[in-house]
Amino acid sequence: MVGRVLRTNGLVDRDKSIYQLKDFQTLNNHEIQELIEICDTKIKDYIQKRDLSIWDHRRRNRKPIDGSIRYQVLNRAHNRCELCGISSDIKALEVDHIVPKNWNGADDLHNYQALCYSCNANKRDTDDTDFRNRGKVFECRETYCVFCHPDREKIAENNLAYAIKDAYPVSVGHTLIIPKRHFDSYFDITQPELNSAQSLIKELQPKLIASDSSITGYNIGINQGVDAGQTIFHCHMHLIPRRKGDIENPRGGVRNLLGITGIY
């Protein structure tokens, strides 16, 4: 991690896994010792300023992220920090729990994100807010809500979202992707829930095309608010298969939904 940053800034050269200061051979023993002492002093000052909690993420009792999971997280993020956007070519990326472990965050792909080491270090509990029940937010359900207690078969599901067939489909295969937590606005969705919903959409798409080769396109959308046509006030997404010729002129895509009835 440090070697990569120093190389980017032109301070070191790399030979396989070895990083070496540029023109290291020109330094005498006194200069080398002086550099070592400067580095040791800086590290001690940093630890004194931040205390030993800076090493918490390396505690042996923490479960390491499996290599294949790390690959999926970084691949999904296109090798960029999902907070600041910096490339892994410039800063090393780490796999972070979106909902932290001390908030009962799950060791699950949908609760992971790629952060550069700077953003991950800055994403700490920096105030005295009581987070002990934060994880329970995802358990919120309403007794009256048909999406909190669906009466239709779930065709796909993960920790934070599920999918069912639309009761009033506008095309064959019309599917709803629904976060399990009860909230009405898409703008209140959390990143883990968004990851979970996106994962289901990607899981369902190849299954739809495998079951019906006439599918040639999709509309994916959300009705947010009464004036946008929302009638069930539990956030949900529509995955609508489209077929060649299903409407006379498909140009404009979702703009044409203004002329389609029966969508929640």
C-alpha positions in Angstrom: 0.0 0.0 0.0 2.7 2.5 1.0 5.0 1.3 -1.7 2.4 1.9 -4.4 1.8 5.5 -3.2 5.5 6.2 -3.0 6.0 4.8 -6.5 3.2 6.9 -7.9 4.9 10.0 -6.5 8.3 9.0 -8.1 10.0 8.2 -4.8 10.7 4.5 -5.2 11.2 1.8 -7.8 9.7 -1.6 -7.8 11.3 -5.0 -8.5 8.6 -7.7 -8.2 7.5 -7.4 -4.5 10.5 -5.3 -3.5 10.2 -1.5 -3.3 13.4 0.5 -3.2 14.2 4.2 -2.8 15.4 5.8 -6.0 19.2 6.2 -6.0 19.4 4.2 -2.8 22.9 3.1 -3.7 24.2 6.6 -3.5 23.3 6.9 0.2 25.9 6.4 2.9 25.3 4.5 6.1 24.8 7.7 8.1 22.1 8.9 5.6 20.4 5.5 5.7 20.3 5.5 9.5 19.0 9.0 9.5 16.1 8.1 7.1 15.2 5.1 9.3 15.1 7.3 12.4 12.9 9.9 10.7 10.5 7.1 9.6 10.4 5.6 13.1 9.7 9.0 14.6 6.9 9.7 12.2 5.2 6.4 12.9 5.5 6.8 16.7 4.0 10.3 16.3 1.1 9.0 14.2 0.3 6.2 16.6 0.4 8.6 19.6 -2.0 10.9 17.8 -4.4 8.3 16.6 -3.8 5.6 19.4 -3.6 1.9 18.8 -7.1 1.7 17.4 -5.6 2.4 14.0 -4.6 -1.3 13.9 -8.1 -2.6 14.8 -8.8 -3.6 11.2 -5.8 -6.1 11.5 -6.9 -7.8 14.7 -6.4 -11.6 14.4 -10.0 -12.3 15.7 -11.5 -10.5 12.7 -12.5 -12.8 9.9 -10.4 -12.1 6.8 -12.3 -11.4 3.5 -12.1 -14.4 1.2 -10.1 -13.7 -1.9 -13.0 -14.6 -4.3 -15.3 -12.2 -2.4 -12.6 -9.4 -2.6 -12.4 -10.0 -6.3 -16.1 -9.6 -6.7 -16.3 -6.4 -4.7 -13.4 -4.8 -6.5 -14.7 -6.0 -9.9 -18.1 -4.5 -9.1 -16.5 -1.2 -8.2 -14.4 -1.3 -11.5 -11.3 -1.0 -9.3 -12.2 2.4 -8.0 -13.0 3.7 -4.5 -16.8 3.9 -4.2 -16.5 7.0 -2.0 -13.9 9.3 -3.7 -13.6 7.5 -7.0 -9.8 7.2 -7.0 -8.3 4.3 -9.1 -6.6 1.3 -7.5 -3.6 2.3 -9.7 -3.1 5.3 -7.5 -4.3 4.1 -4.1 -4.7 0.5 -2.8 -8.3 -0.5 -2.3 -9.7 -2.3 0.7 -13.0 -4.2 1.2 -15.1 -2.3 3.8 -18.3 -3.3 5.7 -20.9 -0.7 4.7 -22.9 -1.4 7.9 -19.9 -1.8 10.3 -19.3 -5.0 12.2 -20.0 -3.2 15.5 -23.4 -2.3 14.2 -24.1 -6.0 13.5 -23.2 -5.6 9.8 -23.2 -8.8 7.9 -20.2 -10.6 6.4 -22.0 -10.6 3.1 -21.3 -9.5 -0.5 -24.2 -7.1 -0.3 -22.7 -5.4 2.7 -19.2 -4.9 1.2 -17.9 -1.9 -0.7 -14.5 -1.0 -2.2 -12.8 1.9 -0.4 -9.3 3.3 -0.8 -7.3 3.1 2.4 -7.7 6.8 3.1 -11.5 6.7 2.8 -11.7 3.5 4.8 -9.5 5.0 7.6 -11.7 8.1 7.7 -14.9 6.1 7.8 -14.8 5.5 11.5 -17.2 6.0 14.5 -16.1 9.6 15.3 -18.9 10.6 17.8 -20.8 9.2 20.7 -23.9 8.2 18.8 -25.4 4.9 20.1 -25.1 2.5 17.2 -26.1 -0.6 19.1 -29.5 -0.9 17.4 -28.5 0.5 14.0 -28.5 -3.0 12.5 -32.2 -3.4 13.4 -33.2 -0.8 10.9 -33.3 -3.5 8.2 -35.9 -5.4 10.3 -38.6 -2.7 9.9 -41.9 -4.1 8.7 -45.5 -2.8 8.7 -48.4 -5.1 9.4 -50.7 -3.5 6.8 -48.1 -3.6 3.9 -48.6 -6.2 1.2 -44.9 -6.0 0.3 -43.8 -6.5 3.9 -45.9 -9.7 4.0 -46.2 -10.9 0.4 -48.9 -13.5 -0.5 -47.1 -14.4 -3.7 -44.2 -16.8 -4.2 -40.8 -15.3 -4.0 -38.9 -16.2 -7.2 -35.6 -14.9 -5.9 -34.3 -13.6 -2.5 -31.2 -12.5 -0.6 -30.6 -11.0 2.8 -32.2 -7.5 2.1 -34.4 -7.9 -0.9 -36.7 -10.3 -2.8 -38.4 -10.6 -6.1 -42.0 -11.6 -7.1 -44.0 -11.6 -10.3 -46.1 -8.4 -10.8 -49.8 -9.0 -10.0 -50.8 -6.7 -13.0 -48.0 -7.3 -15.5 -47.6 -5.1 -18.5 -45.6 -7.8 -20.2 -45.0 -11.5 -19.7 -42.2 -11.8 -17.1 -42.9 -8.4 -15.4 -41.1 -8.7 -12.1 -40.9 -6.6 -8.9 -37.7 -6.3 -6.9 -38.5 -5.3 -3.4 -36.3 -4.3 -0.4 -37.5 -6.2 2.7 -37.3 -3.1 4.9 -40.4 -0.9 4.9 -39.8 2.6 3.5 -41.7 4.3 0.7 -39.1 6.5 -1.0 -36.3 5.2 -3.3 -34.3 8.1 -2.0 -34.2 6.5 1.4 -32.6 3.3 0.2 -29.3 2.3 1.8 -26.3 1.2 -0.2 -26.5 -2.4 1.1 -30.2 -2.5 0.0 -29.3 -1.0 -3.4 -26.6 -3.7 -3.8 -29.0 -6.4 -2.9 -31.7 -5.2 -5.4 -29.1 -4.8 -8.1 -27.8 -8.3 -7.5 -31.3 -9.7 -7.9 -31.9 -7.8 -11.2 -28.7 -9.3 -12.6 -29.6 -12.7 -11.3 -33.1 -12.6 -12.9 -32.2 -11.2 -16.3 -30.4 -14.3 -17.7 -33.2 -16.5 -16.3 -35.8 -14.5 -18.1 -34.0 -14.7 -21.4 -33.4 -18.4 -20.9 -37.1 -19.0 -20.4 -38.3 -16.8 -23.2 -36.1 -16.1 -26.2 -38.5 -13.6 -27.6 -37.3 -11.0 -25.0 -35.1 -8.4 -26.7 -35.0 -5.6 -24.2 -36.0 -4.4 -20.7 -37.4 -1.4 -18.9 -36.1 -1.0 -15.4 -37.8 1.7 -13.3 -39.3 3.0 -10.1 -42.5 4.9 -9.6 -41.8 7.4 -6.8 -44.7 9.4 -5.4 -48.4 9.7 -6.2 -47.9 11.9 -9.2 -45.5 9.4 -10.6 -48.1 6.6 -10.3 -47.0 4.9 -7.1 -49.9 3.2 -5.3 -48.1 0.9 -2.9 -45.9 2.9 -0.6 -43.2 0.4 -0.1 -40.2 1.1 -2.3 -39.9 -1.4 -5.2 -38.4 -1.6 -8.7 -39.9 -2.9 -11.9 -38.0 -5.3 -14.3 -40.2 -5.3 -17.5 -39.2 -7.6 -20.4 -39.7 -6.0 -23.8 -40.2 -7.7 -27.2 -39.7 -6.6 -30.7 -43.0 -5.1 -31.9 -44.8 -5.1 -28.5 -45.5 -1.4 -29.2 -45.5 0.3 -32.6 -42.7 2.8 -31.8 -40.5 2.0 -28.8 -38.3 5.0 -29.3 -38.1 7.0 -26.1 -38.0 4.0 -23.8 -39.4 4.8 -20.3 -41.0 8.0 -21.7 -43.6 5.7 -23.3 -44.6 4.4 -19.9 -46.8 7.4 -19.6 -49.1 5.6 -22.0 -49.0 2.2 -20.2 -51.6 1.5 -17.5 -51.5 -1.1 -14.7 -48.1 -0.4 -13.2 -47.9 0.2 -9.5 
